[in-house]
Amino acid sequence: MRQLSEHDAAYIYSDSAHANSNITLLHIYDQSTAPGGVVRFKQILAHVASRLDRLPNFREKILRVPLDLDYPYWVEDEQFNIEYHVRHIALPRPGDWRQFCIQSSRIHARPLDLQRPLWEMYVIEGLDSFLDLPVGSFAVLLKIHHAAIDVENGNEITSLLHDLSPSASLPPPAAPWFPESPPGNLALVWLAGMNMATFPFRMVQPLRSSWTAIKSTVKTFAGEILGQPHAFPMTRFNTEVSPHRVFETRRFALEDFKTIRALVPHATVNDVVLAVCAGGLRSYLAMQAELPETSLVAAAPIAVHSDLQSDPQTHLSWVRVGLGTDIVDPVQRLVAIQLASSSSAAMTQAISARELTSLAQQAPSLGIMVTSKMLRSASALLGGWAPLANCAITNVPGSRVPLYLQGAKLTYLSAIMPISDGMGLVFSVTGYNNTIVVSVTGCYEQLPDPEVLAQCLRDSFQEYLALAQRAVRAQRRKSSAVRRVRMASMTPVVSVKRARPQRKSKPIQDAGATI
């Protein structure tokens, strides 16, 4: 039995009928790489069952203290049944991308049963009309509650599912597991009284051990967000959300983002991501005749290295960055974002974002969950549902090497993020295997046409890419011309002398000859 932390308990308490703390990871696989070219549901079920011992929370449920006198506890679920949590469904024909997004959004929006372990997994087949995906692809959708994410102990969900090799072996038998009986109400009340009495002493050690992370997060949050309460315009995304969710996504090549960043000196891929999202958001609001005259603001988490040699860990901090949506010229918009990023105290300490996949050791699902946790915490600190920013943009580094599930190659990775009142739009940017995926999570009433916003993102990206490619061609022509001039100037001048014309020789007269 383990007690929830203050923050994890807050996620349980803050769940409402129209906004829960679920996060959903979406994986799509090519099963042609698996042995025999087929991965069956029973294989996945056995695979997950054999690795449940790596994630204790997956077999634990929430036990609340009577009258909520203390934070809830994790207790082992005596009725745990993996077949309840891992489910098998299929899309109806034709099985296109729009159907997949609608189905995924509906699954994400449904609250989890708090009387069971707080996760569900769906193996989805019938993806028959997906573009750029091999025939026979299948998806795995994993929905988990924020409170069940054990970030502190390094338990990572990606390791539960994936291997680094397509050589799939039979999963070992699941380790024996014997659940313990939960305590009764009297024992819980007694523990609550003990915790109240010893609370001041118990706070000393956690504060001491976590001081660096707390200092980094609080300092950044206070300086960048609370300390600069500059006003920003309200949009349709900064109102109360409904219980219904929408989701859309677009995929891009990492190399193209590297090409775009050359438009502005010292720009990073992170800056380009912000600029592409800003351009898409600007176009979408302009189509609705709702584009504010002043710039919109995004809350963005960044990875920061600790300055202390004794604590070389990486921490995430929040910054609030102007998106330059009031700037018409896309290059000038990127310039404004780059300047805002470089002038931020937190951004100057940020880990280089020239490649979103540079942190290969940080698995993608862990990064998504940490940033989402911070988003909910930051919003809660402002009180009620006061808007933290117009939207959130989370950049999540992923693995540079391909990942496999029972031999099936992972070809797509994205996330559906939780939204809340006052923050009804989140862009999730995941990096995996030299691909960048920008996903949009929103409220159905605020964003009834997510495919339009996704297309605006694509158009914004194509506009930047066309400008960057034009600049590259111009630079090549200029470099070629300079080389020709240099070659001409380096060619030695060779003087050529004219040959003198030879005189015609007169005939020699014989001295002895007479006429």
C-alpha positions as CSV (number, residue, x, y, z in Angstrom):
1,M,0.0,0.0,0.0
2,R,1.4,3.4,-1.1
3,Q,-0.1,6.8,-0.5
4,L,-0.5,9.2,-3.4
5,S,1.5,12.4,-3.5
6,E,-0.2,15.8,-3.1
7,H,0.0,16.4,-6.9
8,D,-1.3,12.9,-7.9
9,A,-4.2,13.2,-5.4
10,A,-5.0,16.6,-6.9
11,Y,-5.6,14.9,-10.3
12,I,-8.1,12.5,-8.7
13,Y,-9.9,15.3,-6.9
14,S,-10.0,17.6,-9.9
15,D,-11.7,15.2,-12.3
16,S,-15.1,16.4,-13.3
17,A,-17.9,15.4,-15.6
18,H,-16.5,17.4,-18.5
19,A,-12.7,17.3,-17.9
20,N,-10.7,14.4,-16.7
21,S,-7.0,13.8,-16.3
22,N,-6.6,11.0,-18.9
23,I,-3.7,10.9,-21.4
24,T,-3.8,8.7,-24.4
25,L,-0.8,7.4,-26.3
26,L,-1.4,6.3,-30.0
27,H,0.9,3.8,-31.6
28,I,0.5,2.4,-35.2
29,Y,2.5,-0.7,-36.3
30,D,3.5,-2.4,-39.5
31,Q,3.1,-6.1,-38.8
32,S,4.8,-7.2,-42.0
33,T,8.1,-7.0,-40.1
34,A,6.8,-9.6,-37.5
35,P,7.6,-13.3,-37.8
36,G,5.1,-14.7,-40.3
37,G,3.9,-11.2,-41.1
38,V,1.1,-11.4,-38.5
39,V,0.7,-10.3,-34.9
40,R,-2.3,-11.7,-33.1
41,F,-4.2,-10.2,-30.2
42,K,-3.4,-13.1,-27.9
43,Q,0.3,-12.4,-28.5
44,I,-0.1,-8.8,-27.4
45,L,-2.2,-9.9,-24.4
46,A,0.5,-12.3,-23.3
47,H,3.2,-9.8,-24.0
48,V,1.6,-7.2,-21.7
49,A,0.8,-9.7,-19.0
50,S,4.5,-10.9,-18.9
51,R,5.7,-7.3,-18.2
52,L,3.1,-6.1,-15.7
53,D,5.6,-6.5,-12.8
54,R,7.6,-3.5,-14.3
55,L,4.6,-1.2,-13.7
56,P,3.0,-1.9,-10.3
57,N,0.4,0.8,-10.8
58,F,-1.1,-1.3,-13.6
59,R,-2.5,-3.8,-11.0
60,E,-3.4,-1.2,-8.3
61,K,-6.5,0.8,-7.8
62,I,-7.4,3.9,-5.7
63,L,-8.6,3.5,-2.1
64,R,-9.9,6.8,-0.7
65,V,-9.8,7.6,3.0
66,P,-13.2,8.1,4.7
67,L,-14.3,11.7,4.5
68,D,-11.1,12.4,2.5
69,L,-9.3,13.1,5.7
70,D,-6.0,12.2,3.9
71,Y,-4.7,11.5,0.5
72,P,-5.8,8.3,-1.2
73,Y,-3.7,5.1,-1.3
74,W,-2.7,2.7,-4.0
75,V,-3.9,-0.8,-3.1
76,E,-3.6,-4.0,-5.1
77,D,-6.8,-4.9,-7.0
78,E,-7.9,-8.4,-5.8
79,Q,-10.2,-8.7,-8.8
80,F,-7.6,-7.7,-11.4
81,N,-8.4,-9.1,-14.8
82,I,-6.1,-8.1,-17.7
83,E,-8.7,-9.0,-20.3
84,Y,-10.8,-6.1,-18.9
85,H,-8.0,-3.6,-19.5
86,V,-6.7,-4.9,-22.8
87,R,-9.5,-4.9,-25.5
88,H,-9.7,-5.7,-29.1
89,I,-11.8,-3.6,-31.6
90,A,-11.9,-2.8,-35.3
91,L,-12.9,0.3,-37.3
92,P,-15.9,-0.1,-39.6
93,R,-15.3,0.0,-43.3
94,P,-13.7,1.9,-45.0
95,G,-11.4,2.3,-42.0
96,D,-10.0,5.7,-42.9
97,W,-8.1,8.2,-40.8
98,R,-11.1,10.3,-39.9
99,Q,-12.8,7.3,-38.4
100,F,-9.7,6.5,-36.4
101,C,-9.5,10.0,-35.0
102,I,-13.2,10.0,-34.0
103,Q,-12.9,6.6,-32.3
104,S,-9.7,7.6,-30.5
105,S,-11.2,10.9,-29.3
106,R,-14.3,9.1,-27.9
107,I,-12.2,6.5,-26.1
108,H,-10.0,9.3,-24.6
109,A,-13.0,11.3,-23.4
110,R,-14.6,8.5,-21.4
111,P,-13.6,8.6,-17.8
112,L,-11.8,5.7,-16.3
113,D,-13.4,3.5,-13.6
114,L,-11.9,4.6,-10.3
115,Q,-12.8,1.3,-8.8
116,R,-10.3,-0.5,-11.0
117,P,-6.6,0.2,-12.1
118,L,-6.6,3.4,-14.0
119,W,-5.6,2.3,-17.5
120,E,-7.1,0.8,-20.6
121,M,-5.5,-0.5,-23.8
122,Y,-7.2,-1.0,-27.2
123,V,-5.8,-3.0,-30.0
124,I,-7.5,-1.5,-33.1
125,E,-7.6,-3.3,-36.5
126,G,-9.4,-2.3,-39.8
127,L,-7.0,0.5,-40.7
128,D,-7.5,-0.3,-44.4
129,S,-7.7,3.1,-45.9
130,F,-4.8,4.9,-44.3
131,L,-2.4,6.8,-46.6
132,D,1.3,6.1,-46.4
133,L,0.8,3.0,-44.2
134,P,1.3,-0.6,-45.2
135,V,-1.6,-2.9,-45.6
136,G,-2.5,-4.8,-42.4
137,S,-1.3,-2.1,-40.0
138,F,-2.9,-2.0,-36.6
139,A,-3.0,0.5,-33.7
140,V,-2.5,0.3,-30.0
141,L,-4.2,3.0,-28.0
142,L,-3.2,3.2,-24.3
143,K,-5.2,5.4,-22.0
144,I,-4.0,6.1,-18.5
145,H,-4.9,8.5,-15.7
146,H,-2.3,11.1,-14.6
147,A,-2.3,9.7,-11.1
148,A,-1.2,6.3,-12.3
149,I,2.0,7.7,-13.9
150,D,4.9,6.8,-11.7
151,V,7.5,9.3,-13.1
152,E,9.5,9.6,-9.9
153,N,10.5,5.9,-10.0
154,G,11.4,5.9,-13.6
155,N,8.7,3.4,-14.6
156,E,8.2,4.0,-18.3
157,I,5.3,2.7,-20.3
158,T,7.2,2.5,-23.6
159,S,9.4,-0.2,-22.0
160,L,6.3,-2.2,-21.2
161,L,5.4,-2.5,-24.9
162,H,8.5,-2.3,-27.0
163,D,11.7,-4.0,-27.9
164,L,14.7,-2.7,-30.0
165,S,14.7,-5.7,-32.3
166,P,12.1,-7.2,-34.6
167,S,13.2,-10.7,-33.4
168,A,10.1,-11.4,-31.3
169,S,10.4,-14.3,-28.9
170,L,7.7,-15.9,-27.0
171,P,7.0,-13.9,-23.8
172,P,7.9,-15.6,-20.6
173,P,5.1,-16.7,-18.3
174,A,3.7,-13.9,-16.1
175,A,5.4,-13.8,-12.7
176,P,3.2,-15.2,-9.9
177,W,1.3,-12.4,-8.2
178,F,-0.6,-12.6,-4.9
179,P,-2.5,-9.4,-4.1
180,E,-2.7,-8.1,-0.6
181,S,-6.1,-7.3,1.1
182,P,-6.7,-3.6,1.5
183,P,-7.0,-2.1,5.0
184,G,-10.4,-1.3,6.6
185,N,-11.9,2.2,7.2
186,L,-10.7,2.3,10.9
187,A,-7.1,1.6,9.8
188,L,-7.3,4.3,7.2
189,V,-8.6,6.9,9.7
190,W,-5.8,5.9,12.2
191,L,-3.2,6.4,9.4
192,A,-4.7,9.7,8.6
193,G,-4.4,10.9,12.2
194,M,-0.7,9.8,12.3
195,N,0.0,11.6,9.0
196,M,-1.5,14.8,10.3
197,A,0.7,14.6,13.4
198,T,3.9,13.9,11.6
199,F,3.3,16.1,8.6
200,P,5.9,18.8,9.4
201,F,8.7,16.2,9.9
202,R,7.8,14.2,6.8
203,M,8.1,17.3,4.6
204,V,11.8,18.0,5.4
205,Q,13.4,15.1,3.6
206,P,11.4,15.4,0.3
207,L,12.0,19.1,0.1
208,R,15.7,18.6,0.7
209,S,16.1,15.8,-1.9
210,S,13.9,17.5,-4.5
211,W,15.2,21.1,-3.9
212,T,16.9,21.4,-7.2
213,A,13.9,20.3,-9.3
214,I,11.5,22.4,-7.1
215,K,13.8,25.5,-7.4
216,S,14.1,25.2,-11.2
217,T,10.3,24.7,-11.7
218,V,9.2,27.4,-9.2
219,K,11.7,29.9,-10.3
220,T,10.8,29.5,-14.0
221,F,7.1,29.5,-13.3
222,A,7.3,32.6,-11.1
223,G,9.6,34.5,-13.3
224,E,8.3,33.6,-16.7
225,I,4.6,33.2,-16.0
226,L,3.4,34.6,-12.7
227,G,6.0,37.4,-12.5
228,Q,5.0,38.7,-16.0
229,P,1.2,38.8,-16.0
230,H,1.1,40.5,-19.3
231,A,-2.3,40.4,-20.8
232,F,-3.1,38.3,-23.9
233,P,-6.3,38.2,-25.9
234,M,-8.9,35.6,-25.2
235,T,-10.0,33.2,-27.9
236,R,-12.6,30.5,-28.3
237,F,-10.1,28.1,-26.7
238,N,-10.0,29.9,-23.4
239,T,-13.5,29.2,-22.2
240,E,-15.2,26.3,-20.4
241,V,-14.7,23.0,-22.2
242,S,-17.3,20.3,-22.9
243,P,-17.0,16.5,-22.2
244,H,-16.3,15.8,-25.9
245,R,-12.9,15.7,-27.5
246,V,-11.4,16.0,-31.0
247,F,-8.1,14.9,-32.2
248,E,-6.1,15.4,-35.5
249,T,-2.5,15.1,-36.5
250,R,0.1,15.7,-39.3
251,R,3.5,14.1,-39.9
252,F,6.6,15.9,-41.1
253,A,10.2,15.0,-41.8
254,L,12.8,16.2,-39.3
255,E,15.1,17.2,-42.1
256,D,12.6,19.6,-43.4
257,F,12.5,21.4,-40.0
258,K,16.2,21.6,-40.1
259,T,16.0,23.2,-43.5
260,I,13.4,25.8,-42.3
261,R,15.5,26.9,-39.3
262,A,18.2,28.2,-41.7
263,L,15.8,31.0,-42.6
264,V,16.7,32.8,-39.3
265,P,20.2,32.8,-37.7
266,H,20.4,30.9,-34.4
267,A,16.9,29.5,-34.8
268,T,16.2,26.0,-33.5
269,V,13.8,23.3,-34.5
270,N,11.9,24.2,-31.4
271,D,11.5,27.7,-32.7
272,V,10.3,26.4,-36.1
273,V,7.7,24.1,-34.3
274,L,6.3,27.2,-32.5
275,A,6.3,29.2,-35.7
276,V,4.5,26.4,-37.7
277,C,1.8,26.1,-34.9
278,A,1.5,29.9,-34.8
279,G,1.0,30.1,-38.5
280,G,-1.7,27.4,-38.5
281,L,-3.5,28.9,-35.5
282,R,-3.4,32.4,-37.2
283,S,-4.9,31.0,-40.4
284,Y,-7.6,29.1,-38.6
285,L,-8.7,32.0,-36.5
286,A,-8.6,34.3,-39.5
287,M,-10.9,31.9,-41.4
288,Q,-13.4,32.3,-38.5
289,A,-13.0,36.1,-38.4
290,E,-11.7,35.7,-34.9
291,L,-8.0,36.6,-35.2
292,P,-7.0,39.1,-32.4
293,E,-5.0,42.1,-33.3
294,T,-2.4,41.3,-30.6
295,S,-0.2,38.2,-30.4
296,L,-1.4,35.0,-28.9
297,V,0.6,33.3,-26.2
298,A,1.6,29.7,-25.8
299,A,2.8,27.8,-22.7
300,A,5.7,25.6,-23.7
301,P,7.7,23.2,-21.5
302,I,11.4,23.0,-22.1
303,A,14.1,20.6,-20.8
304,V,16.8,22.3,-18.7
305,H,20.0,20.9,-17.4
306,S,20.8,21.4,-13.7
307,D,23.8,23.7,-13.0
308,L,24.9,21.5,-10.1
309,Q,27.4,18.8,-10.7
310,S,25.9,16.8,-7.9
311,D,22.5,16.8,-9.7
312,P,23.2,16.3,-13.4
313,Q,19.5,15.4,-14.1
314,T,17.3,17.1,-16.6
315,H,14.3,19.0,-15.4
316,L,11.4,20.5,-17.3
317,S,10.4,24.1,-16.9
318,W,7.5,26.2,-18.3
319,V,7.9,29.3,-20.3
320,R,5.2,31.5,-21.9
321,V,6.2,32.6,-25.4
322,G,4.5,35.0,-27.8
323,L,3.6,33.3,-31.0
324,G,3.6,36.4,-33.2
325,T,0.2,35.7,-34.7
326,D,-0.2,39.4,-35.3
327,I,2.7,39.3,-37.8
328,V,1.7,38.7,-41.4
329,D,5.2,37.8,-42.8
330,P,6.1,34.2,-41.8
331,V,9.8,34.9,-41.7
332,Q,9.4,37.9,-39.4
333,R,7.1,35.8,-37.3
334,L,9.9,33.2,-36.9
335,V,12.3,36.0,-36.1
336,A,10.0,37.3,-33.3
337,I,9.7,33.8,-31.9
338,Q,13.5,33.3,-32.0
339,L,14.1,36.6,-30.2
340,A,11.5,35.8,-27.6
341,S,13.0,32.3,-27.0
342,S,16.6,33.6,-26.8
343,S,15.6,36.4,-24.4
344,S,13.9,34.0,-22.0
345,A,16.0,33.2,-19.0
346,A,14.8,29.6,-19.0
347,M,15.2,29.2,-22.8
348,T,18.9,30.2,-22.5
349,Q,19.4,27.2,-20.2
350,A,17.4,24.8,-22.3
351,I,18.8,21.7,-23.9
352,S,19.5,22.2,-27.5
353,A,16.3,21.5,-29.5
354,R,18.0,21.4,-32.9
355,E,16.8,17.8,-33.0
356,L,13.8,16.7,-31.1
357,T,15.2,13.2,-31.0
358,S,18.5,14.4,-29.4
359,L,17.4,13.0,-26.0
360,A,17.3,9.4,-27.2
361,Q,17.5,8.1,-23.6
362,Q,14.2,9.9,-22.8
363,A,11.4,7.7,-24.1
364,P,8.5,9.6,-25.8
365,S,5.6,8.5,-23.6
366,L,7.5,9.6,-20.4
367,G,8.1,13.0,-21.9
368,I,4.5,13.4,-22.9
369,M,3.3,12.5,-19.4
370,V,5.7,14.8,-17.5
371,T,4.8,17.8,-19.6
372,S,1.1,17.1,-19.3
373,K,1.5,16.8,-15.5
374,M,3.2,20.2,-15.5
375,L,0.5,21.7,-17.6
376,R,-2.3,20.7,-15.2
377,S,-0.2,21.8,-12.1
378,A,0.6,25.2,-13.6
379,S,-3.1,25.8,-14.5
380,A,-4.1,24.8,-11.0
381,L,-1.7,27.3,-9.4
382,L,-3.4,30.2,-11.2
383,G,-6.6,29.3,-9.4
384,G,-9.8,27.8,-10.8
385,W,-9.6,27.6,-14.6
386,A,-7.8,31.0,-15.1
387,P,-6.1,30.7,-18.5
388,L,-2.4,30.0,-18.3
389,A,-2.0,30.9,-22.0
390,N,-4.0,30.7,-25.2
391,C,-2.8,27.2,-25.8
392,A,0.0,24.7,-24.9
393,I,2.7,23.4,-27.2
394,T,4.6,20.4,-25.8
395,N,7.8,19.2,-27.6
396,V,8.6,15.7,-26.7
397,P,11.9,14.0,-27.7
398,G,11.7,10.4,-28.7
399,S,13.8,7.5,-29.8
400,R,16.0,7.8,-32.8
401,V,15.9,4.0,-33.3
402,P,12.9,2.0,-34.5
403,L,10.8,0.3,-31.8
404,Y,9.0,-3.0,-32.2
405,L,6.0,-4.8,-30.6
406,Q,6.2,-8.6,-31.0
407,G,8.2,-7.9,-34.2
408,A,5.8,-5.3,-35.6
409,K,7.6,-2.0,-36.3
410,L,6.3,1.2,-34.7
411,T,5.6,3.6,-37.6
412,Y,3.6,6.3,-35.9
413,L,3.5,7.8,-32.4
414,S,1.4,10.7,-31.0
415,A,-0.7,11.6,-28.0
416,I,-4.1,12.9,-27.1
417,M,-3.6,15.3,-24.2
418,P,-5.9,16.3,-21.4
419,I,-7.5,19.8,-21.7
420,S,-9.3,21.8,-19.0
421,D,-11.4,24.9,-18.6
422,G,-9.5,27.9,-19.9
423,M,-7.0,25.7,-21.8
424,G,-9.0,24.0,-24.5
425,L,-6.3,23.5,-27.1
426,V,-3.0,21.6,-26.8
427,F,-0.5,20.9,-29.5
428,S,1.5,17.7,-28.8
429,V,4.8,17.5,-30.9
430,T,6.4,14.1,-30.8
431,G,9.7,13.1,-32.3
432,Y,10.4,9.5,-33.4
433,N,12.8,8.0,-35.9
434,N,13.5,11.2,-37.7
435,T,9.8,12.1,-38.0
436,I,8.0,14.9,-36.2
437,V,4.2,14.5,-35.5
438,V,2.2,17.5,-34.6
439,S,-1.1,16.5,-32.9
440,V,-4.1,18.7,-31.9
441,T,-6.3,18.0,-28.9
442,G,-9.3,20.2,-28.5
443,C,-12.9,20.5,-27.3
444,Y,-15.6,19.6,-29.8
445,E,-17.6,22.7,-29.2
446,Q,-14.5,24.9,-29.5
447,L,-13.0,23.0,-32.4
448,P,-15.8,21.3,-34.4
449,D,-13.5,21.0,-37.5
450,P,-10.1,19.7,-36.3
451,E,-9.2,18.6,-39.8
452,V,-9.3,22.3,-40.9
453,L,-6.9,23.3,-38.2
454,A,-4.6,20.4,-39.1
455,Q,-4.6,21.5,-42.7
456,C,-3.8,25.0,-41.6
457,L,-0.8,23.5,-39.8
458,R,0.2,21.7,-43.0
459,D,-0.2,24.9,-45.1
460,S,1.9,26.9,-42.6
461,F,4.6,24.2,-42.7
462,Q,4.6,24.2,-46.6
463,E,4.9,27.9,-46.7
464,Y,8.0,27.9,-44.5
465,L,9.5,25.0,-46.4
466,A,8.9,26.7,-49.8
467,L,10.6,29.9,-48.5
468,A,13.5,27.9,-47.0
469,Q,14.0,25.9,-50.3
470,R,13.9,29.1,-52.3
471,A,16.5,30.6,-50.0
472,V,18.7,27.5,-50.3
473,R,18.5,27.6,-54.1
474,A,19.3,31.3,-54.1
475,Q,22.3,30.7,-51.8
476,R,23.5,27.9,-54.1
477,R,23.2,30.2,-57.2
478,K,25.1,32.9,-55.3
479,S,27.8,30.5,-54.2
480,S,28.1,29.1,-57.7
481,A,28.5,32.6,-59.1
482,V,31.1,33.5,-56.5
483,R,33.0,30.3,-57.4
484,R,33.0,31.2,-61.0
485,V,34.3,34.7,-60.3
486,R,37.0,33.3,-58.1
487,M,38.0,30.8,-60.7
488,A,38.2,33.5,-63.3
489,S,40.3,35.7,-61.1
490,M,42.6,32.9,-60.2
491,T,43.3,31.9,-64.0
492,P,46.9,33.0,-64.9
493,V,47.4,35.4,-67.9
494,V,49.6,33.8,-70.6
495,S,51.2,36.2,-73.1
496,V,51.4,35.0,-76.7
497,K,54.1,36.3,-79.0
498,R,53.4,36.7,-82.7
499,A,55.8,35.0,-85.1
500,R,57.6,37.3,-87.5
501,P,56.9,36.8,-91.2
502,Q,59.8,35.2,-93.0
503,R,61.4,37.1,-96.0
504,K,61.4,35.5,-99.4
505,S,65.0,34.5,-100.4
506,K,66.3,35.8,-103.7
507,P,67.6,33.2,-106.2
508,I,71.4,32.9,-106.0
509,Q,73.2,33.7,-109.4
510,D,76.0,31.5,-110.6
511,A,79.1,33.7,-110.7
512,G,80.4,31.9,-113.7
513,A,77.3,32.3,-115.7
514,T,77.3,34.7,-118.6
515,I,74.3,36.1,-120.5
